[in-house]
């Protein structure tokens, strides 16, 4: 296994992490922004108000995007195992 293969595996791993976590992080950020705008306009400064909508939105995103996320992770894992078979032949 040379350094090019290692860098390629690390790049694919980081790309996969960003693909899988991106939708949940984006939805959490948008919901947090909307809740903070709501809190600023109504002057409700309850700290726990932002957690419930974020948790529900992230859970809903996980339910909707879960099959796609699982497919991306399975593709990465099978690609990683194919790299391992190539390395074991050397």
PyMOL Python script that loads the backbone (N, CA, C, O; Angstrom):
from pymol import cmd

cmd.read_pdbstr("""\
ATOM      1  N   UNK A   1       0.859  -1.173   0.000  1.00  0.00           N
ATOM      2  CA  UNK A   1       0.000   0.000   0.000  1.00  0.00           C
ATOM      3  C   UNK A   1       0.903   1.233   0.000  1.00  0.00           C
ATOM      4  O   UNK A   1       1.725   1.412   0.899  1.00  0.00           O
ATOM      5  N   UNK A   2       0.746   2.053  -0.987  1.00  0.00           N
ATOM      6  CA  UNK A   2       1.563   3.253  -1.067  1.00  0.00           C
ATOM      7  C   UNK A   2       0.822   4.455  -0.490  1.00  0.00           C
ATOM      8  O   UNK A   2      -0.345   4.363  -0.107  1.00  0.00           O
ATOM      9  N   UNK A   3       1.518   5.570  -0.439  1.00  0.00           N
ATOM     10  CA  UNK A   3       0.940   6.749   0.186  1.00  0.00           C
ATOM     11  C   UNK A   3      -0.229   7.334  -0.606  1.00  0.00           C
ATOM     12  O   UNK A   3      -1.099   7.983  -0.026  1.00  0.00           O
ATOM     13  N   UNK A   4      -0.261   7.117  -1.899  1.00  0.00           N
ATOM     14  CA  UNK A   4      -1.373   7.621  -2.718  1.00  0.00           C
ATOM     15  C   UNK A   4      -2.672   6.905  -2.352  1.00  0.00           C
ATOM     16  O   UNK A   4      -3.726   7.536  -2.271  1.00  0.00           O
ATOM     17  N   UNK A   5      -2.605   5.601  -2.132  1.00  0.00           N
ATOM     18  CA  UNK A   5      -3.799   4.849  -1.743  1.00  0.00           C
ATOM     19  C   UNK A   5      -4.287   5.278  -0.367  1.00  0.00           C
ATOM     20  O   UNK A   5      -5.493   5.390  -0.144  1.00  0.00           O
ATOM     21  N   UNK A   6      -3.363   5.518   0.559  1.00  0.00           N
ATOM     22  CA  UNK A   6      -3.753   5.941   1.906  1.00  0.00           C
ATOM     23  C   UNK A   6      -4.439   7.302   1.865  1.00  0.00           C
ATOM     24  O   UNK A   6      -5.471   7.501   2.506  1.00  0.00           O
ATOM     25  N   UNK A   7      -3.869   8.232   1.117  1.00  0.00           N
ATOM     26  CA  UNK A   7      -4.467   9.560   0.997  1.00  0.00           C
ATOM     27  C   UNK A   7      -5.837   9.465   0.326  1.00  0.00           C
ATOM     28  O   UNK A   7      -6.761  10.181   0.712  1.00  0.00           O
ATOM     29  N   UNK A   8      -5.978   8.603  -0.659  1.00  0.00           N
ATOM     30  CA  UNK A   8      -7.264   8.414  -1.332  1.00  0.00           C
ATOM     31  C   UNK A   8      -8.309   7.854  -0.376  1.00  0.00           C
ATOM     32  O   UNK A   8      -9.459   8.293  -0.392  1.00  0.00           O
ATOM     33  N   UNK A   9      -7.926   6.895   0.449  1.00  0.00           N
ATOM     34  CA  UNK A   9      -8.868   6.323   1.426  1.00  0.00           C
ATOM     35  C   UNK A   9      -9.282   7.372   2.441  1.00  0.00           C
ATOM     36  O   UNK A   9     -10.460   7.463   2.787  1.00  0.00           O
ATOM     37  N   UNK A  10      -8.340   8.163   2.923  1.00  0.00           N
ATOM     38  CA  UNK A  10      -8.665   9.213   3.893  1.00  0.00           C
ATOM     39  C   UNK A  10      -9.575  10.261   3.259  1.00  0.00           C
ATOM     40  O   UNK A  10     -10.516  10.732   3.899  1.00  0.00           O
ATOM     41  N   UNK A  11      -9.303  10.631   2.004  1.00  0.00           N
ATOM     42  CA  UNK A  11     -10.145  11.608   1.314  1.00  0.00           C
ATOM     43  C   UNK A  11     -11.563  11.084   1.139  1.00  0.00           C
ATOM     44  O   UNK A  11     -12.531  11.810   1.364  1.00  0.00           O
ATOM     45  N   UNK A  12     -11.683   9.822   0.739  1.00  0.00           N
ATOM     46  CA  UNK A  12     -13.013   9.233   0.573  1.00  0.00           C
ATOM     47  C   UNK A  12     -13.738   9.136   1.913  1.00  0.00           C
ATOM     48  O   UNK A  12     -14.949   9.347   1.978  1.00  0.00           O
ATOM     49  N   UNK A  13     -13.009   8.819   2.979  1.00  0.00           N
ATOM     50  CA  UNK A  13     -13.630   8.750   4.299  1.00  0.00           C
ATOM     51  C   UNK A  13     -14.153  10.095   4.766  1.00  0.00           C
ATOM     52  O   UNK A  13     -15.264  10.182   5.289  1.00  0.00           O
ATOM     53  N   UNK A  14     -13.362  11.148   4.583  1.00  0.00           N
ATOM     54  CA  UNK A  14     -13.811  12.485   4.976  1.00  0.00           C
ATOM     55  C   UNK A  14     -14.979  12.956   4.120  1.00  0.00           C
ATOM     56  O   UNK A  14     -15.903  13.591   4.626  1.00  0.00           O
ATOM     57  N   UNK A  15     -14.943  12.650   2.831  1.00  0.00           N
ATOM     58  CA  UNK A  15     -16.060  13.005   1.957  1.00  0.00           C
ATOM     59  C   UNK A  15     -17.334  12.279   2.373  1.00  0.00           C
ATOM     60  O   UNK A  15     -18.418  12.861   2.361  1.00  0.00           O
ATOM     61  N   UNK A  16     -17.201  11.017   2.738  1.00  0.00           N
ATOM     62  CA  UNK A  16     -18.364  10.242   3.177  1.00  0.00           C
ATOM     63  C   UNK A  16     -18.936  10.809   4.470  1.00  0.00           C
ATOM     64  O   UNK A  16     -20.154  10.903   4.621  1.00  0.00           O
ATOM     65  N   UNK A  17     -18.072  11.184   5.396  1.00  0.00           N
ATOM     66  CA  UNK A  17     -18.545  11.777   6.655  1.00  0.00           C
ATOM     67  C   UNK A  17     -19.302  13.069   6.384  1.00  0.00           C
ATOM     68  O   UNK A  17     -20.359  13.300   6.971  1.00  0.00           O
ATOM     69  N   UNK A  18     -18.776  13.910   5.506  1.00  0.00           N
ATOM     70  CA  UNK A  18     -19.456  15.166   5.191  1.00  0.00           C
ATOM     71  C   UNK A  18     -20.791  14.931   4.491  1.00  0.00           C
ATOM     72  O   UNK A  18     -21.765  15.639   4.747  1.00  0.00           O
ATOM     73  N   UNK A  19     -20.831  13.931   3.601  1.00  0.00           N
ATOM     74  CA  UNK A  19     -22.091  13.615   2.915  1.00  0.00           C
ATOM     75  C   UNK A  19     -23.142  13.123   3.897  1.00  0.00           C
ATOM     76  O   UNK A  19     -24.303  13.525   3.820  1.00  0.00           O
ATOM     77  N   UNK A  20     -22.743  12.256   4.817  1.00  0.00           N
ATOM     78  CA  UNK A  20     -23.712  11.642   5.731  1.00  0.00           C
ATOM     79  C   UNK A  20     -24.165  12.632   6.804  1.00  0.00           C
ATOM     80  O   UNK A  20     -25.351  12.693   7.129  1.00  0.00           O
ATOM     81  N   UNK A  21     -23.239  13.399   7.350  1.00  0.00           N
ATOM     82  CA  UNK A  21     -23.592  14.314   8.430  1.00  0.00           C
ATOM     83  C   UNK A  21     -24.144  15.643   7.935  1.00  0.00           C
ATOM     84  O   UNK A  21     -24.796  16.362   8.692  1.00  0.00           O
ATOM     85  N   UNK A  22     -23.891  15.974   6.682  1.00  0.00           N
ATOM     86  CA  UNK A  22     -24.298  17.267   6.140  1.00  0.00           C
ATOM     87  C   UNK A  22     -25.776  17.593   6.249  1.00  0.00           C
ATOM     88  O   UNK A  22     -26.120  18.677   6.720  1.00  0.00           O
ATOM     89  N   UNK A  23     -26.658  16.704   5.835  1.00  0.00           N
ATOM     90  CA  UNK A  23     -28.089  17.041   5.921  1.00  0.00           C
ATOM     91  C   UNK A  23     -28.563  17.301   7.343  1.00  0.00           C
ATOM     92  O   UNK A  23     -29.338  18.228   7.578  1.00  0.00           O
ATOM     93  N   UNK A  24     -28.107  16.493   8.292  1.00  0.00           N
ATOM     94  CA  UNK A  24     -28.545  16.688   9.672  1.00  0.00           C
ATOM     95  C   UNK A  24     -27.976  17.977  10.255  1.00  0.00           C
ATOM     96  O   UNK A  24     -28.679  18.702  10.960  1.00  0.00           O
ATOM     97  N   UNK A  25     -26.715  18.266   9.968  1.00  0.00           N
ATOM     98  CA  UNK A  25     -26.120  19.499  10.467  1.00  0.00           C
ATOM     99  C   UNK A  25     -26.778  20.726   9.838  1.00  0.00           C
ATOM    100  O   UNK A  25     -27.011  21.726  10.518  1.00  0.00           O
ATOM    101  N   UNK A  26     -27.074  20.650   8.551  1.00  0.00           N
ATOM    102  CA  UNK A  26     -27.727  21.769   7.878  1.00  0.00           C
ATOM    103  C   UNK A  26     -29.117  22.043   8.429  1.00  0.00           C
ATOM    104  O   UNK A  26     -29.483  23.194   8.668  1.00  0.00           O
ATOM    105  N   UNK A  27     -29.888  20.984   8.628  1.00  0.00           N
ATOM    106  CA  UNK A  27     -31.239  21.156   9.170  1.00  0.00           C
ATOM    107  C   UNK A  27     -31.169  21.682  10.596  1.00  0.00           C
ATOM    108  O   UNK A  27     -31.953  22.551  10.975  1.00  0.00           O
ATOM    109  N   UNK A  28     -30.239  21.164  11.387  1.00  0.00           N
ATOM    110  CA  UNK A  28     -30.090  21.654  12.754  1.00  0.00           C
ATOM    111  C   UNK A  28     -29.706  23.124  12.793  1.00  0.00           C
ATOM    112  O   UNK A  28     -30.185  23.870  13.647  1.00  0.00           O
ATOM    113  N   UNK A  29     -28.848  23.541  11.876  1.00  0.00           N
ATOM    114  CA  UNK A  29     -28.439  24.946  11.827  1.00  0.00           C
ATOM    115  C   UNK A  29     -29.608  25.845  11.410  1.00  0.00           C
ATOM    116  O   UNK A  29     -29.808  26.912  11.990  1.00  0.00           O
ATOM    117  N   UNK A  30     -30.369  25.418  10.417  1.00  0.00           N
ATOM    118  CA  UNK A  30     -31.500  26.227   9.943  1.00  0.00           C
ATOM    119  C   UNK A  30     -32.573  26.339  11.021  1.00  0.00           C
ATOM    120  O   UNK A  30     -33.105  27.423  11.260  1.00  0.00           O
ATOM    121  N   UNK A  31     -32.891  25.224  11.669  1.00  0.00           N
ATOM    122  CA  UNK A  31     -33.905  25.253  12.732  1.00  0.00           C
ATOM    123  C   UNK A  31     -33.416  26.100  13.907  1.00  0.00           C
ATOM    124  O   UNK A  31     -34.197  26.851  14.492  1.00  0.00           O
ATOM    125  N   UNK A  32     -32.145  25.988  14.254  1.00  0.00           N
ATOM    126  CA  UNK A  32     -31.600  26.814  15.322  1.00  0.00           C
ATOM    127  C   UNK A  32     -31.672  28.292  15.000  1.00  0.00           C
ATOM    128  O   UNK A  32     -31.975  29.109  15.870  1.00  0.00           O
ATOM    129  N   UNK A  33     -31.393  28.642  13.742  1.00  0.00           N
ATOM    130  CA  UNK A  33     -31.488  30.036  13.324  1.00  0.00           C
ATOM    131  C   UNK A  33     -32.927  30.539  13.400  1.00  0.00           C
ATOM    132  O   UNK A  33     -33.174  31.650  13.870  1.00  0.00           O
ATOM    133  N   UNK A  34     -33.876  29.724  12.938  1.00  0.00           N
ATOM    134  CA  UNK A  34     -35.286  30.131  12.999  1.00  0.00           C
ATOM    135  C   UNK A  34     -35.772  30.289  14.432  1.00  0.00           C
ATOM    136  O   UNK A  34     -36.511  31.224  14.741  1.00  0.00           O
ATOM    137  N   UNK A  35     -35.358  29.379  15.307  1.00  0.00           N
ATOM    138  CA  UNK A  35     -35.763  29.481  16.705  1.00  0.00           C
ATOM    139  C   UNK A  35     -35.143  30.711  17.362  1.00  0.00           C
ATOM    140  O   UNK A  35     -35.800  31.389  18.152  1.00  0.00           O
ATOM    141  N   UNK A  36     -33.887  31.001  17.042  1.00  0.00           N
ATOM    142  CA  UNK A  36     -33.265  32.181  17.640  1.00  0.00           C
ATOM    143  C   UNK A  36     -33.896  33.476  17.116  1.00  0.00           C
ATOM    144  O   UNK A  36     -34.002  34.454  17.857  1.00  0.00           O
ATOM    145  N   UNK A  37     -34.314  33.490  15.849  1.00  0.00           N
ATOM    146  CA  UNK A  37     -35.039  34.660  15.334  1.00  0.00           C
ATOM    147  C   UNK A  37     -36.381  34.797  16.045  1.00  0.00           C
ATOM    148  O   UNK A  37     -36.791  35.904  16.394  1.00  0.00           O
ATOM    149  N   UNK A  38     -37.061  33.679  16.258  1.00  0.00           N
ATOM    150  CA  UNK A  38     -38.328  33.699  16.995  1.00  0.00           C
ATOM    151  C   UNK A  38     -38.119  34.200  18.421  1.00  0.00           C
ATOM    152  O   UNK A  38     -38.905  35.000  18.927  1.00  0.00           O
ATOM    153  N   UNK A  39     -37.052  33.724  19.067  1.00  0.00           N
ATOM    154  CA  UNK A  39     -36.772  34.172  20.425  1.00  0.00           C
ATOM    155  C   UNK A  39     -36.435  35.664  20.467  1.00  0.00           C
ATOM    156  O   UNK A  39     -36.814  36.359  21.410  1.00  0.00           O
ATOM    157  N   UNK A  40     -35.738  36.149  19.470  1.00  0.00           N
ATOM    158  CA  UNK A  40     -35.380  37.570  19.455  1.00  0.00           C
ATOM    159  C   UNK A  40     -36.595  38.459  19.211  1.00  0.00           C
ATOM    160  O   UNK A  40     -36.704  39.543  19.785  1.00  0.00           O
ATOM    161  N   UNK A  41     -37.499  38.000  18.366  1.00  0.00           N
ATOM    162  CA  UNK A  41     -38.670  38.835  18.076  1.00  0.00           C
ATOM    163  C   UNK A  41     -39.674  38.814  19.215  1.00  0.00           C
ATOM    164  O   UNK A  41     -40.329  39.825  19.470  1.00  0.00           O
ATOM    165  N   UNK A  42     -39.812  37.696  19.903  1.00  0.00           N
ATOM    166  CA  UNK A  42     -40.786  37.620  20.994  1.00  0.00           C
ATOM    167  C   UNK A  42     -40.158  37.913  22.347  1.00  0.00           C
ATOM    168  O   UNK A  42     -40.874  37.980  23.347  1.00  0.00           O
ATOM    169  N   UNK A  43     -38.868  38.087  22.410  1.00  0.00           N
ATOM    170  CA  UNK A  43     -38.106  38.344  23.627  1.00  0.00           C
ATOM    171  C   UNK A  43     -38.285  37.245  24.669  1.00  0.00           C
ATOM    172  O   UNK A  43     -38.246  37.502  25.872  1.00  0.00           O
ATOM    173  N   UNK A  44     -38.480  36.022  24.194  1.00  0.00           N
ATOM    174  CA  UNK A  44     -38.496  34.853  25.074  1.00  0.00           C
ATOM    175  C   UNK A  44     -37.063  34.344  25.143  1.00  0.00           C
ATOM    176  O   UNK A  44     -36.507  33.927  24.127  1.00  0.00           O
ATOM    177  N   UNK A  45     -36.469  34.372  26.304  1.00  0.00           N
ATOM    178  CA  UNK A  45     -35.064  33.991  26.436  1.00  0.00           C
ATOM    179  C   UNK A  45     -34.910  32.656  27.170  1.00  0.00           C
ATOM    180  O   UNK A  45     -34.014  32.499  27.999  1.00  0.00           O
ATOM    181  N   UNK A  46     -35.756  31.734  26.872  1.00  0.00           N
ATOM    182  CA  UNK A  46     -35.674  30.401  27.470  1.00  0.00           C
ATOM    183  C   UNK A  46     -34.611  29.595  26.718  1.00  0.00           C
ATOM    184  O   UNK A  46     -34.714  29.417  25.504  1.00  0.00           O
ATOM    185  N   UNK A  47     -33.605  29.113  27.424  1.00  0.00           N
ATOM    186  CA  UNK A  47     -32.501  28.399  26.794  1.00  0.00           C
ATOM    187  C   UNK A  47     -32.903  27.023  26.269  1.00  0.00           C
ATOM    188  O   UNK A  47     -32.342  26.547  25.282  1.00  0.00           O
ATOM    189  N   UNK A  48     -33.856  26.395  26.913  1.00  0.00           N
ATOM    190  CA  UNK A  48     -34.240  25.039  26.500  1.00  0.00           C
ATOM    191  C   UNK A  48     -35.198  25.036  25.322  1.00  0.00           C
ATOM    192  O   UNK A  48     -35.499  23.969  24.786  1.00  0.00           O
ATOM    193  N   UNK A  49     -35.682  26.184  24.907  1.00  0.00           N
ATOM    194  CA  UNK A  49     -36.646  26.254  23.803  1.00  0.00           C
ATOM    195  C   UNK A  49     -36.039  25.798  22.484  1.00  0.00           C
ATOM    196  O   UNK A  49     -36.749  25.270  21.627  1.00  0.00           O
ATOM    197  N   UNK A  50     -34.759  25.991  22.313  1.00  0.00           N
ATOM    198  CA  UNK A  50     -34.149  25.652  21.022  1.00  0.00           C
ATOM    199  C   UNK A  50     -33.855  24.161  20.879  1.00  0.00           C
ATOM    200  O   UNK A  50     -33.704  23.677  19.757  1.00  0.00           O
ATOM    201  N   UNK A  51     -33.771  23.428  21.973  1.00  0.00           N
ATOM    202  CA  UNK A  51     -33.372  22.023  21.886  1.00  0.00           C
ATOM    203  C   UNK A  51     -34.454  21.121  21.303  1.00  0.00           C
ATOM    204  O   UNK A  51     -34.154  20.273  20.463  1.00  0.00           O
ATOM    205  N   UNK A  52     -35.683  21.282  21.721  1.00  0.00           N
ATOM    206  CA  UNK A  52     -36.766  20.395  21.270  1.00  0.00           C
ATOM    207  C   UNK A  52     -36.987  20.488  19.757  1.00  0.00           C
ATOM    208  O   UNK A  52     -37.042  19.449  19.099  1.00  0.00           O
ATOM    209  N   UNK A  53     -37.117  21.694  19.175  1.00  0.00           N
ATOM    210  CA  UNK A  53     -37.289  21.742  17.714  1.00  0.00           C
ATOM    211  C   UNK A  53     -36.089  21.184  16.954  1.00  0.00           C
ATOM    212  O   UNK A  53     -36.256  20.530  15.925  1.00  0.00           O
ATOM    213  N   UNK A  54     -34.873  21.439  17.460  1.00  0.00           N
ATOM    214  CA  UNK A  54     -33.692  20.899  16.789  1.00  0.00           C
ATOM    215  C   UNK A  54     -33.680  19.385  16.831  1.00  0.00           C
ATOM    216  O   UNK A  54     -33.402  18.740  15.820  1.00  0.00           O
ATOM    217  N   UNK A  55     -33.976  18.811  17.977  1.00  0.00           N
ATOM    218  CA  UNK A  55     -33.987  17.348  18.111  1.00  0.00           C
ATOM    219  C   UNK A  55     -35.030  16.739  17.193  1.00  0.00           C
ATOM    220  O   UNK A  55     -34.759  15.747  16.517  1.00  0.00           O
ATOM    221  N   UNK A  56     -36.214  17.319  17.163  1.00  0.00           N
ATOM    222  CA  UNK A  56     -37.274  16.792  16.290  1.00  0.00           C
ATOM    223  C   UNK A  56     -36.908  16.929  14.808  1.00  0.00           C
ATOM    224  O   UNK A  56     -37.147  16.015  14.019  1.00  0.00           O
ATOM    225  N   UNK A  57     -36.332  18.065  14.436  1.00  0.00           N
ATOM    226  CA  UNK A  57     -35.962  18.271  13.031  1.00  0.00           C
ATOM    227  C   UNK A  57     -34.841  17.323  12.616  1.00  0.00           C
ATOM    228  O   UNK A  57     -34.874  16.775  11.514  1.00  0.00           O
ATOM    229  N   UNK A  58     -33.859  17.125  13.477  1.00  0.00           N
ATOM    230  CA  UNK A  58     -32.756  16.214  13.149  1.00  0.00           C
ATOM    231  C   UNK A  58     -33.259  14.777  13.086  1.00  0.00           C
ATOM    232  O   UNK A  58     -32.835  14.012  12.220  1.00  0.00           O
ATOM    233  N   UNK A  59     -34.160  14.402  13.997  1.00  0.00           N
ATOM    234  CA  UNK A  59     -34.730  13.057  13.953  1.00  0.00           C
ATOM    235  C   UNK A  59     -35.532  12.846  12.675  1.00  0.00           C
ATOM    236  O   UNK A  59     -35.435  11.789  12.051  1.00  0.00           O
ATOM    237  N   UNK A  60     -36.320  13.838  12.280  1.00  0.00           N
ATOM    238  CA  UNK A  60     -37.096  13.723  11.044  1.00  0.00           C
ATOM    239  C   UNK A  60     -36.171  13.632   9.829  1.00  0.00           C
ATOM    240  O   UNK A  60     -36.441  12.877   8.894  1.00  0.00           O
ATOM    241  N   UNK A  61     -35.091  14.395   9.847  1.00  0.00           N
ATOM    242  CA  UNK A  61     -34.112  14.317   8.757  1.00  0.00           C
ATOM    243  C   UNK A  61     -33.466  12.946   8.704  1.00  0.00           C
ATOM    244  O   UNK A  61     -33.238  12.401   7.624  1.00  0.00           O
ATOM    245  N   UNK A  62     -33.173  12.391   9.865  1.00  0.00           N
ATOM    246  CA  UNK A  62     -32.593  11.055   9.918  1.00  0.00           C
ATOM    247  C   UNK A  62     -33.558  10.004   9.380  1.00  0.00           C
ATOM    248  O   UNK A  62     -33.137   9.069   8.699  1.00  0.00           O
ATOM    249  N   UNK A  63     -34.838  10.148   9.677  1.00  0.00           N
ATOM    250  CA  UNK A  63     -35.833   9.200   9.172  1.00  0.00           C
ATOM    251  C   UNK A  63     -35.970   9.321   7.653  1.00  0.00           C
ATOM    252  O   UNK A  63     -36.061   8.314   6.950  1.00  0.00           O
ATOM    253  N   UNK A  64     -35.985  10.556   7.155  1.00  0.00           N
ATOM    254  CA  UNK A  64     -36.172  10.768   5.715  1.00  0.00           C
ATOM    255  C   UNK A  64     -34.915  10.378   4.930  1.00  0.00           C
ATOM    256  O   UNK A  64     -35.006   9.703   3.905  1.00  0.00           O
ATOM    257  N   UNK A  65     -33.752  10.801   5.411  1.00  0.00           N
ATOM    258  CA  UNK A  65     -32.500  10.577   4.669  1.00  0.00           C
ATOM    259  C   UNK A  65     -31.767   9.309   5.097  1.00  0.00           C
ATOM    260  O   UNK A  65     -30.702   9.005   4.558  1.00  0.00           O
ATOM    261  N   UNK A  66     -32.313   8.571   6.048  1.00  0.00           N
ATOM    262  CA  UNK A  66     -31.646   7.386   6.571  1.00  0.00           C
ATOM    263  C   UNK A  66     -31.281   6.343   5.527  1.00  0.00           C
ATOM    264  O   UNK A  66     -30.146   5.866   5.528  1.00  0.00           O
ATOM    265  N   UNK A  67     -32.194   5.970   4.635  1.00  0.00           N
ATOM    266  CA  UNK A  67     -31.823   4.975   3.617  1.00  0.00           C
ATOM    267  C   UNK A  67     -30.697   5.443   2.697  1.00  0.00           C
ATOM    268  O   UNK A  67     -29.821   4.658   2.333  1.00  0.00           O
ATOM    269  N   UNK A  68     -30.721   6.714   2.326  1.00  0.00           N
ATOM    270  CA  UNK A  68     -29.649   7.255   1.491  1.00  0.00           C
ATOM    271  C   UNK A  68     -28.318   7.251   2.247  1.00  0.00           C
ATOM    272  O   UNK A  68     -27.280   6.895   1.688  1.00  0.00           O
ATOM    273  N   UNK A  69     -28.359   7.647   3.513  1.00  0.00           N
ATOM    274  CA  UNK A  69     -27.132   7.652   4.326  1.00  0.00           C
ATOM    275  C   UNK A  69     -26.570   6.241   4.466  1.00  0.00           C
ATOM    276  O   UNK A  69     -25.360   6.035   4.370  1.00  0.00           O
ATOM    277  N   UNK A  70     -27.437   5.289   4.690  1.00  0.00           N
ATOM    278  CA  UNK A  70     -26.997   3.904   4.815  1.00  0.00           C
ATOM    279  C   UNK A  70     -26.383   3.410   3.516  1.00  0.00           C
ATOM    280  O   UNK A  70     -25.380   2.697   3.536  1.00  0.00           O
ATOM    281  N   UNK A  71     -26.970   3.779   2.393  1.00  0.00           N
ATOM    282  CA  UNK A  71     -26.433   3.385   1.095  1.00  0.00           C
ATOM    283  C   UNK A  71     -25.036   3.971   0.869  1.00  0.00           C
ATOM    284  O   UNK A  71     -24.147   3.284   0.365  1.00  0.00           O
ATOM    285  N   UNK A  72     -24.843   5.245   1.244  1.00  0.00           N
ATOM    286  CA  UNK A  72     -23.533   5.884   1.094  1.00  0.00           C
ATOM    287  C   UNK A  72     -22.503   5.180   1.970  1.00  0.00           C
ATOM    288  O   UNK A  72     -21.380   4.931   1.531  1.00  0.00           O
ATOM    289  N   UNK A  73     -22.878   4.860   3.201  1.00  0.00           N
ATOM    290  CA  UNK A  73     -21.947   4.175   4.102  1.00  0.00           C
ATOM    291  C   UNK A  73     -21.614   2.766   3.620  1.00  0.00           C
ATOM    292  O   UNK A  73     -20.476   2.317   3.758  1.00  0.00           O
ATOM    293  N   UNK A  74     -22.595   2.069   3.058  1.00  0.00           N
ATOM    294  CA  UNK A  74     -22.347   0.722   2.539  1.00  0.00           C
ATOM    295  C   UNK A  74     -21.421   0.786   1.330  1.00  0.00           C
ATOM    296  O   UNK A  74     -20.525  -0.048   1.196  1.00  0.00           O
ATOM    297  N   UNK A  75     -21.622   1.761   0.449  1.00  0.00           N
ATOM    298  CA  UNK A  75     -20.735   1.907  -0.713  1.00  0.00           C
ATOM    299  C   UNK A  75     -19.301   2.194  -0.275  1.00  0.00           C
ATOM    300  O   UNK A  75     -18.358   1.647  -0.847  1.00  0.00           O
ATOM    301  N   UNK A  76     -19.132   3.047   0.730  1.00  0.00           N
ATOM    302  CA  UNK A  76     -17.787   3.336   1.217  1.00  0.00           C
ATOM    303  C   UNK A  76     -17.152   2.098   1.839  1.00  0.00           C
ATOM    304  O   UNK A  76     -15.970   1.828   1.621  1.00  0.00           O
ATOM    305  N   UNK A  77     -17.926   1.350   2.606  1.00  0.00           N
ATOM    306  CA  UNK A  77     -17.392   0.161   3.272  1.00  0.00           C
ATOM    307  C   UNK A  77     -17.006  -0.907   2.263  1.00  0.00           C
ATOM    308  O   UNK A  77     -15.957  -1.535   2.406  1.00  0.00           O
ATOM    309  N   UNK A  78     -17.832  -1.125   1.248  1.00  0.00           N
ATOM    310  CA  UNK A  78     -17.470  -2.121   0.237  1.00  0.00           C
ATOM    311  C   UNK A  78     -16.245  -1.675  -0.549  1.00  0.00           C
ATOM    312  O   UNK A  78     -15.407  -2.501  -0.909  1.00  0.00           O
ATOM    313  N   UNK A  79     -16.132  -0.385  -0.818  1.00  0.00           N
ATOM    314  CA  UNK A  79     -14.928   0.120  -1.476  1.00  0.00           C
ATOM    315  C   UNK A  79     -13.698  -0.059  -0.608  1.00  0.00           C
ATOM    316  O   UNK A  79     -12.620  -0.377  -1.112  1.00  0.00           O
ATOM    317  N   UNK A  80     -13.848   0.141   0.686  1.00  0.00           N
ATOM    318  CA  UNK A  80     -12.737  -0.053   1.615  1.00  0.00           C
ATOM    319  C   UNK A  80     -12.318  -1.511   1.672  1.00  0.00           C
ATOM    320  O   UNK A  80     -11.126  -1.815   1.709  1.00  0.00           O
ATOM    321  N   UNK A  81     -13.290  -2.414   1.679  1.00  0.00           N
ATOM    322  CA  UNK A  81     -12.956  -3.845   1.682  1.00  0.00           C
ATOM    323  C   UNK A  81     -12.300  -4.264   0.367  1.00  0.00           C
ATOM    324  O   UNK A  81     -11.443  -5.148   0.365  1.00  0.00           O
ATOM    325  N   UNK A  82     -12.686  -3.649  -0.743  1.00  0.00           N
ATOM    326  CA  UNK A  82     -12.032  -3.985  -2.003  1.00  0.00           C
ATOM    327  C   UNK A  82     -10.584  -3.490  -1.997  1.00  0.00           C
ATOM    328  O   UNK A  82      -9.706  -4.145  -2.560  1.00  0.00           O
ATOM    329  N   UNK A  83     -10.328  -2.351  -1.372  1.00  0.00           N
ATOM    330  CA  UNK A  83      -8.941  -1.899  -1.200  1.00  0.00           C
ATOM    331  C   UNK A  83      -8.152  -2.893  -0.363  1.00  0.00           C
ATOM    332  O   UNK A  83      -6.988  -3.170  -0.653  1.00  0.00           O
ATOM    333  N   UNK A  84      -8.781  -3.429   0.673  1.00  0.00           N
ATOM    334  CA  UNK A  84      -8.085  -4.389   1.535  1.00  0.00           C
ATOM    335  C   UNK A  84      -7.725  -5.661   0.774  1.00  0.00           C
ATOM    336  O   UNK A  84      -6.661  -6.239   0.996  1.00  0.00           O
ATOM    337  N   UNK A  85      -8.601  -6.095  -0.114  1.00  0.00           N
ATOM    338  CA  UNK A  85      -8.257  -7.285  -0.903  1.00  0.00           C
ATOM    339  C   UNK A  85      -7.134  -6.999  -1.877  1.00  0.00           C
ATOM    340  O   UNK A  85      -6.313  -7.874  -2.153  1.00  0.00           O
ATOM    341  N   UNK A  86      -7.086  -5.772  -2.407  1.00  0.00           N
ATOM    342  CA  UNK A  86      -5.975  -5.411  -3.290  1.00  0.00           C
ATOM    343  C   UNK A  86      -4.660  -5.348  -2.531  1.00  0.00           C
ATOM    344  O   UNK A  86      -3.621  -5.746  -3.059  1.00  0.00           O
ATOM    345  N   UNK A  87      -4.691  -4.858  -1.311  1.00  0.00           N
ATOM    346  CA  UNK A  87      -3.474  -4.737  -0.507  1.00  0.00           C
ATOM    347  C   UNK A  87      -2.990  -6.111  -0.079  1.00  0.00           C
ATOM    348  O   UNK A  87      -1.783  -6.351  -0.031  1.00  0.00           O
ATOM    349  N   UNK A  88      -3.891  -7.000   0.226  1.00  0.00           N
ATOM    350  CA  UNK A  88      -3.491  -8.328   0.691  1.00  0.00           C
ATOM    351  C   UNK A  88      -2.848  -9.144  -0.425  1.00  0.00           C
ATOM    352  O   UNK A  88      -2.113 -10.092  -0.149  1.00  0.00           O
ATOM    353  N   UNK A  89      -3.114  -8.790  -1.681  1.00  0.00           N
ATOM    354  CA  UNK A  89      -2.495  -9.507  -2.807  1.00  0.00           C
ATOM    355  C   UNK A  89      -1.032  -9.125  -2.983  1.00  0.00           C
ATOM    356  O   UNK A  89      -0.254  -9.899  -3.540  1.00  0.00           O
ATOM    357  N   UNK A  90      -0.651  -7.950  -2.519  1.00  0.00           N
ATOM    358  CA  UNK A  90       0.721  -7.479  -2.708  1.00  0.00           C
ATOM    359  C   UNK A  90       1.601  -8.192  -1.790  1.00  0.00           C
ATOM    360  O   UNK A  90       2.808  -7.950  -1.780  1.00  0.00           O
TER     361      UNK A  90
END
""", "prot")
cmd.dss("prot")
cmd.show_as("cartoon", "prot")
cmd.util.cbc("prot")
cmd.orient("prot")
